[in-house]
Amino acid sequence: MTELQPVQYWYFLLIAVVCYFIGCFNFAVILSRFKKDDIRKEGSGNPGTMNMTRTFGAKWGAITLACDVIKGGLPVVICWAVFKNYVFAGTDILVADFVRYLAGICVIIGHVFPVTMKFHGGKGIASTWGLFLFALPCDTWWYFFIALILLVAAALYVVFFKFGSTGSLLGVSAMSIFQAVVFIMHYTDELTSGWVIGMLLMILGINLLTWLRHHQNLWQLCAGEEHLTIITSHGSEGQKEKEREQAADSRQ
Protein backbone atom coordinates (compact mmCIF):
# COMPACT_ATOMS: atom_id res chain seq x y z
CA MET A 1 0.00 0.00 0.00
CA THR A 2 1.12 3.54 -0.82
CA GLU A 3 0.64 6.29 1.76
CA LEU A 4 -1.35 9.31 0.62
CA GLN A 5 0.49 12.41 1.82
CA PRO A 6 -1.28 15.52 3.17
CA VAL A 7 -0.06 17.54 0.18
CA GLN A 8 -2.19 15.30 -2.03
CA TYR A 9 -5.46 15.96 -0.20
CA TRP A 10 -6.39 18.60 -2.77
CA TYR A 11 -7.57 15.63 -4.82
CA PHE A 12 -10.58 15.49 -2.52
CA LEU A 13 -11.62 19.02 -3.46
CA LEU A 14 -11.35 18.16 -7.14
CA ILE A 15 -13.46 15.02 -6.64
CA ALA A 16 -16.08 16.96 -4.67
CA VAL A 17 -16.47 19.63 -7.38
CA VAL A 18 -16.56 17.19 -10.30
CA CYS A 19 -19.05 14.89 -8.57
CA TYR A 20 -21.28 17.82 -7.60
CA PHE A 21 -21.62 18.84 -11.24
CA ILE A 22 -22.25 15.22 -12.26
CA GLY A 23 -25.14 15.27 -9.80
CA CYS A 24 -26.52 18.41 -11.45
CA PHE A 25 -27.49 16.40 -14.54
CA ASN A 26 -31.17 15.68 -13.91
CA PHE A 27 -32.29 12.80 -16.09
CA ALA A 28 -35.97 13.18 -15.21
CA VAL A 29 -35.99 16.66 -16.74
CA ILE A 30 -33.98 15.53 -19.77
CA LEU A 31 -36.14 12.44 -20.41
CA SER A 32 -39.42 14.32 -19.95
CA ARG A 33 -38.41 16.51 -22.89
CA PHE A 34 -38.69 13.41 -25.09
CA LYS A 35 -42.37 13.48 -24.09
CA LYS A 36 -42.44 17.17 -25.05
CA ASP A 37 -43.12 18.06 -21.45
CA ASP A 38 -41.38 19.25 -18.29
CA ILE A 39 -41.72 16.87 -15.34
CA ARG A 40 -41.40 19.86 -12.99
CA LYS A 41 -44.82 21.01 -14.21
CA GLU A 42 -46.52 17.65 -13.70
CA GLY A 43 -47.75 15.70 -10.70
CA SER A 44 -45.84 16.55 -7.54
CA GLY A 45 -43.42 18.71 -9.53
CA ASN A 46 -40.47 16.66 -8.28
CA PRO A 47 -37.95 15.84 -11.04
CA GLY A 48 -37.38 12.26 -9.99
CA THR A 49 -38.24 8.62 -10.57
CA MET A 50 -41.50 8.51 -8.61
CA ASN A 51 -43.03 11.48 -10.39
CA MET A 52 -41.85 10.16 -13.76
CA THR A 53 -43.54 6.84 -12.98
CA ARG A 54 -46.78 8.46 -11.86
CA THR A 55 -46.85 10.81 -14.85
CA PHE A 56 -45.46 8.86 -17.80
CA GLY A 57 -45.67 5.25 -16.66
CA ALA A 58 -43.41 2.44 -15.49
CA LYS A 59 -41.18 2.40 -18.59
CA TRP A 60 -40.09 6.02 -18.27
CA GLY A 61 -39.83 5.66 -14.51
CA ALA A 62 -37.54 2.65 -14.93
CA ILE A 63 -35.33 4.49 -17.43
CA THR A 64 -35.03 7.44 -15.05
CA LEU A 65 -34.26 5.10 -12.16
CA ALA A 66 -31.51 3.32 -14.13
CA CYS A 67 -29.90 6.61 -15.21
CA ASP A 68 -29.93 8.03 -11.68
CA VAL A 69 -28.62 4.79 -10.17
CA ILE A 70 -25.68 4.82 -12.59
CA LYS A 71 -25.13 8.53 -11.93
CA GLY A 72 -24.90 7.85 -8.21
CA GLY A 73 -22.81 4.70 -8.51
CA LEU A 74 -20.33 5.09 -11.34
CA PRO A 75 -18.29 7.95 -9.79
CA VAL A 76 -18.06 5.86 -6.62
CA VAL A 77 -16.52 2.90 -8.44
CA ILE A 78 -14.11 5.11 -10.38
CA CYS A 79 -12.88 6.85 -7.22
CA TRP A 80 -12.54 3.53 -5.40
CA ALA A 81 -10.54 2.04 -8.30
CA VAL A 82 -8.17 5.03 -8.43
CA PHE A 83 -7.44 5.06 -4.68
CA LYS A 84 -7.83 1.39 -3.72
CA ASN A 85 -4.06 0.92 -3.23
CA TYR A 86 -3.62 3.96 -0.98
CA VAL A 87 -3.83 4.41 2.78
CA PHE A 88 -3.82 7.63 4.77
CA ALA A 89 -0.34 8.50 6.04
CA GLY A 90 0.37 6.90 9.41
CA THR A 91 -2.76 4.70 9.36
CA ASP A 92 -4.13 1.50 7.88
CA ILE A 93 -7.29 3.25 6.68
CA LEU A 94 -7.99 2.85 2.98
CA VAL A 95 -8.32 6.14 1.11
CA ALA A 96 -10.80 4.41 -1.19
CA ASP A 97 -13.20 3.84 1.73
CA PHE A 98 -13.32 7.56 2.44
CA VAL A 99 -13.23 8.91 -1.09
CA ARG A 100 -16.02 6.72 -2.50
CA TYR A 101 -18.48 8.19 0.00
CA LEU A 102 -17.14 11.68 -0.58
CA ALA A 103 -17.88 11.19 -4.28
CA GLY A 104 -21.30 9.71 -3.56
CA ILE A 105 -22.51 12.40 -1.18
CA CYS A 106 -21.35 15.16 -3.56
CA VAL A 107 -23.30 13.59 -6.44
CA ILE A 108 -26.39 13.47 -4.22
CA ILE A 109 -25.95 17.10 -3.12
CA GLY A 110 -25.65 18.07 -6.79
CA HIS A 111 -28.84 16.16 -7.59
CA VAL A 112 -30.78 17.70 -4.69
CA PHE A 113 -29.37 21.23 -4.96
CA PRO A 114 -28.26 21.68 -8.60
CA VAL A 115 -26.87 25.07 -9.51
CA THR A 116 -28.18 24.44 -13.05
CA MET A 117 -31.79 24.39 -11.74
CA LYS A 118 -31.54 27.22 -9.21
CA PHE A 119 -30.87 24.66 -6.46
CA HIS A 120 -34.30 23.00 -6.84
CA GLY A 121 -33.59 19.39 -7.76
CA GLY A 122 -34.91 15.93 -7.01
CA LYS A 123 -34.98 14.08 -3.71
CA GLY A 124 -31.93 11.94 -4.43
CA ILE A 125 -33.32 8.49 -3.65
CA ALA A 126 -32.31 6.76 -6.90
CA SER A 127 -28.82 8.29 -6.84
CA THR A 128 -28.45 7.23 -3.20
CA TRP A 129 -29.54 3.70 -4.08
CA GLY A 130 -26.91 3.76 -6.84
CA LEU A 131 -24.27 4.92 -4.38
CA PHE A 132 -24.86 1.98 -2.03
CA LEU A 133 -25.50 -0.55 -4.79
CA PHE A 134 -22.07 0.22 -6.30
CA ALA A 135 -20.20 1.05 -3.07
CA LEU A 136 -21.03 -2.02 -1.00
CA PRO A 137 -19.40 -4.51 -3.43
CA CYS A 138 -16.17 -2.53 -3.11
CA ASP A 139 -15.80 -4.16 0.33
CA THR A 140 -16.76 -7.68 -0.75
CA TRP A 141 -18.20 -8.58 -4.16
CA TRP A 142 -21.17 -10.56 -2.84
CA TYR A 143 -22.34 -7.56 -0.79
CA PHE A 144 -23.85 -6.47 -4.12
CA PHE A 145 -26.52 -9.13 -3.67
CA ILE A 146 -27.32 -7.90 -0.15
CA ALA A 147 -27.74 -4.38 -1.52
CA LEU A 148 -29.84 -5.71 -4.39
CA ILE A 149 -32.09 -7.68 -2.02
CA LEU A 150 -32.64 -4.57 0.09
CA LEU A 151 -33.40 -2.51 -3.02
CA VAL A 152 -35.85 -5.13 -4.36
CA ALA A 153 -37.52 -5.33 -0.93
CA ALA A 154 -38.00 -1.55 -0.96
CA ALA A 155 -39.41 -1.72 -4.51
CA LEU A 156 -41.83 -4.49 -3.54
CA TYR A 157 -42.96 -2.40 -0.57
CA VAL A 158 -43.82 0.39 -3.00
CA VAL A 159 -45.65 -2.00 -5.35
CA PHE A 160 -47.78 -3.58 -2.62
CA PHE A 161 -48.29 -0.72 -0.17
CA LYS A 162 -48.20 2.17 -2.71
CA PHE A 163 -46.18 4.51 -0.46
CA GLY A 164 -43.19 5.39 -2.62
CA SER A 165 -41.49 7.76 -0.19
CA THR A 166 -41.64 5.32 2.73
CA GLY A 167 -40.28 2.42 0.69
CA SER A 168 -37.48 4.60 -0.66
CA LEU A 169 -36.42 5.81 2.78
CA LEU A 170 -36.50 2.31 4.26
CA GLY A 171 -34.27 1.05 1.45
CA VAL A 172 -31.73 3.85 1.88
CA SER A 173 -31.67 3.47 5.67
CA ALA A 174 -31.19 -0.31 5.52
CA MET A 175 -28.26 -0.05 3.10
CA SER A 176 -26.57 2.74 5.04
CA ILE A 177 -26.86 0.85 8.33
CA PHE A 178 -25.32 -2.21 6.68
CA GLN A 179 -22.39 -0.17 5.31
CA ALA A 180 -21.84 1.55 8.66
CA VAL A 181 -21.70 -1.84 10.40
CA VAL A 182 -19.14 -3.06 7.83
CA PHE A 183 -16.91 -0.04 8.49
CA ILE A 184 -17.21 -0.37 12.27
CA MET A 185 -16.26 -4.05 12.14
CA HIS A 186 -13.38 -3.41 9.72
CA TYR A 187 -11.89 -0.47 11.62
CA THR A 188 -12.54 -1.63 15.19
CA ASP A 189 -9.05 -0.56 16.29
CA GLU A 190 -9.23 2.85 14.58
CA LEU A 191 -12.74 4.05 15.35
CA THR A 192 -11.39 7.24 16.90
CA SER A 193 -9.58 8.21 13.70
CA GLY A 194 -10.94 11.34 12.05
CA TRP A 195 -11.06 9.53 8.71
CA VAL A 196 -13.27 6.73 10.06
CA ILE A 197 -15.47 9.22 11.88
CA GLY A 198 -15.68 11.17 8.61
CA MET A 199 -16.87 8.07 6.73
CA LEU A 200 -19.59 7.38 9.29
CA LEU A 201 -20.65 11.04 9.32
CA MET A 202 -20.98 11.04 5.53
CA ILE A 203 -23.19 7.95 5.69
CA LEU A 204 -25.27 9.62 8.40
CA GLY A 205 -25.37 12.83 6.33
CA ILE A 206 -26.69 10.95 3.31
CA ASN A 207 -29.50 9.56 5.46
CA LEU A 208 -30.34 12.91 7.01
CA LEU A 209 -30.40 14.59 3.61
CA THR A 210 -32.79 12.05 2.08
CA TRP A 211 -35.09 12.04 5.12
CA LEU A 212 -35.17 15.86 5.28
CA ARG A 213 -35.97 16.04 1.56
CA HIS A 214 -39.00 13.83 2.28
CA HIS A 215 -40.29 15.77 5.28
CA GLN A 216 -43.43 16.86 3.41
CA ASN A 217 -44.15 13.26 2.41
CA LEU A 218 -43.77 12.15 6.02
CA TRP A 219 -46.16 14.84 7.26
CA GLN A 220 -48.66 13.90 4.54
CA LEU A 221 -48.28 10.24 5.47
CA CYS A 222 -49.04 10.99 9.13
CA ALA A 223 -52.06 13.03 8.04
CA GLY A 224 -53.29 10.30 5.68
CA GLU A 225 -52.79 12.57 2.66
CA GLU A 226 -49.72 10.98 1.05
CA HIS A 227 -49.98 10.43 -2.72
CA LEU A 228 -50.10 6.76 -3.64
CA THR A 229 -47.56 5.46 -6.15
CA ILE A 230 -49.58 3.32 -8.52
CA ILE A 231 -47.26 1.86 -11.15
CA THR A 232 -48.86 1.44 -14.57
CA SER A 233 -47.48 0.89 -18.04
CA HIS A 234 -49.00 4.02 -19.58
CA GLY A 235 -48.78 6.75 -16.97
CA SER A 236 -51.33 8.48 -14.80
CA GLU A 237 -54.91 9.29 -15.73
CA GLY A 238 -54.02 12.96 -15.51
CA GLN A 239 -51.34 12.51 -18.15
CA LYS A 240 -53.74 10.58 -20.37
CA GLU A 241 -56.28 13.37 -20.09
CA LYS A 242 -53.64 15.94 -20.99
CA GLU A 243 -52.66 13.91 -24.05
CA ARG A 244 -56.30 13.70 -25.12
CA GLU A 245 -56.66 17.47 -24.79
CA GLN A 246 -53.50 18.05 -26.84
CA ALA A 247 -54.76 15.68 -29.51
CA ALA A 248 -58.10 17.51 -29.62
CA ASP A 249 -56.33 20.87 -29.95
CA SER A 250 -54.23 19.58 -32.84
CA ARG A 251 -57.35 18.55 -34.76
CA GLN A 252 -58.85 22.01 -34.54
MARROTOR-38783 format. One record per residue (C-alpha): x negated, y, z. Coordinates in Angstrom, 2 decimals, always signed. Layout:
<rs>
      px      py      pz
       X       Y       Z
...
</rs>
This chain:
<rs>
      px      py      pz
   +0.00   +0.00   +0.00
   -1.12   +3.54   -0.82
   -0.64   +6.29   +1.76
   +1.35   +9.31   +0.62
   -0.49  +12.41   +1.82
   +1.28  +15.52   +3.17
   +0.06  +17.54   +0.18
   +2.19  +15.30   -2.03
   +5.46  +15.96   -0.20
   +6.39  +18.60   -2.77
   +7.57  +15.63   -4.82
  +10.58  +15.49   -2.52
  +11.62  +19.02   -3.46
  +11.35  +18.16   -7.14
  +13.46  +15.02   -6.64
  +16.08  +16.96   -4.67
  +16.47  +19.63   -7.38
  +16.56  +17.19  -10.30
  +19.05  +14.89   -8.57
  +21.28  +17.82   -7.60
  +21.62  +18.84  -11.24
  +22.25  +15.22  -12.26
  +25.14  +15.27   -9.80
  +26.52  +18.41  -11.45
  +27.49  +16.40  -14.54
  +31.17  +15.68  -13.91
  +32.29  +12.80  -16.09
  +35.97  +13.18  -15.21
  +35.99  +16.66  -16.74
  +33.98  +15.53  -19.77
  +36.14  +12.44  -20.41
  +39.42  +14.32  -19.95
  +38.41  +16.51  -22.89
  +38.69  +13.41  -25.09
  +42.37  +13.48  -24.09
  +42.44  +17.17  -25.05
  +43.12  +18.06  -21.45
  +41.38  +19.25  -18.29
  +41.72  +16.87  -15.34
  +41.40  +19.86  -12.99
  +44.82  +21.01  -14.21
  +46.52  +17.65  -13.70
  +47.75  +15.70  -10.70
  +45.84  +16.55   -7.54
  +43.42  +18.71   -9.53
  +40.47  +16.66   -8.28
  +37.95  +15.84  -11.04
  +37.38  +12.26   -9.99
  +38.24   +8.62  -10.57
  +41.50   +8.51   -8.61
  +43.03  +11.48  -10.39
  +41.85  +10.16  -13.76
  +43.54   +6.84  -12.98
  +46.78   +8.46  -11.86
  +46.85  +10.81  -14.85
  +45.46   +8.86  -17.80
  +45.67   +5.25  -16.66
  +43.41   +2.44  -15.49
  +41.18   +2.40  -18.59
  +40.09   +6.02  -18.27
  +39.83   +5.66  -14.51
  +37.54   +2.65  -14.93
  +35.33   +4.49  -17.43
  +35.03   +7.44  -15.05
  +34.26   +5.10  -12.16
  +31.51   +3.32  -14.13
  +29.90   +6.61  -15.21
  +29.93   +8.03  -11.68
  +28.62   +4.79  -10.17
  +25.68   +4.82  -12.59
  +25.13   +8.53  -11.93
  +24.90   +7.85   -8.21
  +22.81   +4.70   -8.51
  +20.33   +5.09  -11.34
  +18.29   +7.95   -9.79
  +18.06   +5.86   -6.62
  +16.52   +2.90   -8.44
  +14.11   +5.11  -10.38
  +12.88   +6.85   -7.22
  +12.54   +3.53   -5.40
  +10.54   +2.04   -8.30
   +8.17   +5.03   -8.43
   +7.44   +5.06   -4.68
   +7.83   +1.39   -3.72
   +4.06   +0.92   -3.23
   +3.62   +3.96   -0.98
   +3.83   +4.41   +2.78
   +3.82   +7.63   +4.77
   +0.34   +8.50   +6.04
   -0.37   +6.90   +9.41
   +2.76   +4.70   +9.36
   +4.13   +1.50   +7.88
   +7.29   +3.25   +6.68
   +7.99   +2.85   +2.98
   +8.32   +6.14   +1.11
  +10.80   +4.41   -1.19
  +13.20   +3.84   +1.73
  +13.32   +7.56   +2.44
  +13.23   +8.91   -1.09
  +16.02   +6.72   -2.50
  +18.48   +8.19   +0.00
  +17.14  +11.68   -0.58
  +17.88  +11.19   -4.28
  +21.30   +9.71   -3.56
  +22.51  +12.40   -1.18
  +21.35  +15.16   -3.56
  +23.30  +13.59   -6.44
  +26.39  +13.47   -4.22
  +25.95  +17.10   -3.12
  +25.65  +18.07   -6.79
  +28.84  +16.16   -7.59
  +30.78  +17.70   -4.69
  +29.37  +21.23   -4.96
  +28.26  +21.68   -8.60
  +26.87  +25.07   -9.51
  +28.18  +24.44  -13.05
  +31.79  +24.39  -11.74
  +31.54  +27.22   -9.21
  +30.87  +24.66   -6.46
  +34.30  +23.00   -6.84
  +33.59  +19.39   -7.76
  +34.91  +15.93   -7.01
  +34.98  +14.08   -3.71
  +31.93  +11.94   -4.43
  +33.32   +8.49   -3.65
  +32.31   +6.76   -6.90
  +28.82   +8.29   -6.84
  +28.45   +7.23   -3.20
  +29.54   +3.70   -4.08
  +26.91   +3.76   -6.84
  +24.27   +4.92   -4.38
  +24.86   +1.98   -2.03
  +25.50   -0.55   -4.79
  +22.07   +0.22   -6.30
  +20.20   +1.05   -3.07
  +21.03   -2.02   -1.00
  +19.40   -4.51   -3.43
  +16.17   -2.53   -3.11
  +15.80   -4.16   +0.33
  +16.76   -7.68   -0.75
  +18.20   -8.58   -4.16
  +21.17  -10.56   -2.84
  +22.34   -7.56   -0.79
  +23.85   -6.47   -4.12
  +26.52   -9.13   -3.67
  +27.32   -7.90   -0.15
  +27.74   -4.38   -1.52
  +29.84   -5.71   -4.39
  +32.09   -7.68   -2.02
  +32.64   -4.57   +0.09
  +33.40   -2.51   -3.02
  +35.85   -5.13   -4.36
  +37.52   -5.33   -0.93
  +38.00   -1.55   -0.96
  +39.41   -1.72   -4.51
  +41.83   -4.49   -3.54
  +42.96   -2.40   -0.57
  +43.82   +0.39   -3.00
  +45.65   -2.00   -5.35
  +47.78   -3.58   -2.62
  +48.29   -0.72   -0.17
  +48.20   +2.17   -2.71
  +46.18   +4.51   -0.46
  +43.19   +5.39   -2.62
  +41.49   +7.76   -0.19
  +41.64   +5.32   +2.73
  +40.28   +2.42   +0.69
  +37.48   +4.60   -0.66
  +36.42   +5.81   +2.78
  +36.50   +2.31   +4.26
  +34.27   +1.05   +1.45
  +31.73   +3.85   +1.88
  +31.67   +3.47   +5.67
  +31.19   -0.31   +5.52
  +28.26   -0.05   +3.10
  +26.57   +2.74   +5.04
  +26.86   +0.85   +8.33
  +25.32   -2.21   +6.68
  +22.39   -0.17   +5.31
  +21.84   +1.55   +8.66
  +21.70   -1.84  +10.40
  +19.14   -3.06   +7.83
  +16.91   -0.04   +8.49
  +17.21   -0.37  +12.27
  +16.26   -4.05  +12.14
  +13.38   -3.41   +9.72
  +11.89   -0.47  +11.62
  +12.54   -1.63  +15.19
   +9.05   -0.56  +16.29
   +9.23   +2.85  +14.58
  +12.74   +4.05  +15.35
  +11.39   +7.24  +16.90
   +9.58   +8.21  +13.70
  +10.94  +11.34  +12.05
  +11.06   +9.53   +8.71
  +13.27   +6.73  +10.06
  +15.47   +9.22  +11.88
  +15.68  +11.17   +8.61
  +16.87   +8.07   +6.73
  +19.59   +7.38   +9.29
  +20.65  +11.04   +9.32
  +20.98  +11.04   +5.53
  +23.19   +7.95   +5.69
  +25.27   +9.62   +8.40
  +25.37  +12.83   +6.33
  +26.69  +10.95   +3.31
  +29.50   +9.56   +5.46
  +30.34  +12.91   +7.01
  +30.40  +14.59   +3.61
  +32.79  +12.05   +2.08
  +35.09  +12.04   +5.12
  +35.17  +15.86   +5.28
  +35.97  +16.04   +1.56
  +39.00  +13.83   +2.28
  +40.29  +15.77   +5.28
  +43.43  +16.86   +3.41
  +44.15  +13.26   +2.41
  +43.77  +12.15   +6.02
  +46.16  +14.84   +7.26
  +48.66  +13.90   +4.54
  +48.28  +10.24   +5.47
  +49.04  +10.99   +9.13
  +52.06  +13.03   +8.04
  +53.29  +10.30   +5.68
  +52.79  +12.57   +2.66
  +49.72  +10.98   +1.05
  +49.98  +10.43   -2.72
  +50.10   +6.76   -3.64
  +47.56   +5.46   -6.15
  +49.58   +3.32   -8.52
  +47.26   +1.86  -11.15
  +48.86   +1.44  -14.57
  +47.48   +0.89  -18.04
  +49.00   +4.02  -19.58
  +48.78   +6.75  -16.97
  +51.33   +8.48  -14.80
  +54.91   +9.29  -15.73
  +54.02  +12.96  -15.51
  +51.34  +12.51  -18.15
  +53.74  +10.58  -20.37
  +56.28  +13.37  -20.09
  +53.64  +15.94  -20.99
  +52.66  +13.91  -24.05
  +56.30  +13.70  -25.12
  +56.66  +17.47  -24.79
  +53.50  +18.05  -26.84
  +54.76  +15.68  -29.51
  +58.10  +17.51  -29.62
  +56.33  +20.87  -29.95
  +54.23  +19.58  -32.84
  +57.35  +18.55  -34.76
  +58.85  +22.01  -34.54
</rs>
